Amino acid sequence: MGRTSKETMNDNGNDTDLSVLIADDHQLVRETLALFLRMQPGLSVAAADSLDNALQCIESAGGWNSR
């Protein structure tokens, strides 16, 4: 079964303005990029290891806004 993660605050505890979804089948790439992005203010980061899991993340977040 694939792995996904969802954060609503970054590691600094700041409220989020922008949601980012990282979809990559390489765990090291996903985790490193997510760690870096979570340190940035105003970002909420989710990660998925497959297309199916990425689509589940999008669905559970209420859709995708491409503004």
PyMOL commands that set and color helices and strands:
alter all, ss='L'
color gray80, all
select helices_A, chain A and resi 27-38+51-60
alter helices_A, ss='H'
color red, helices_A
select strands_A, chain A and resi 4-6+18-23+43-48
alter strands_A, ss='S'
color yellow, strands_A
deselect
rebuild
show_as cartoon
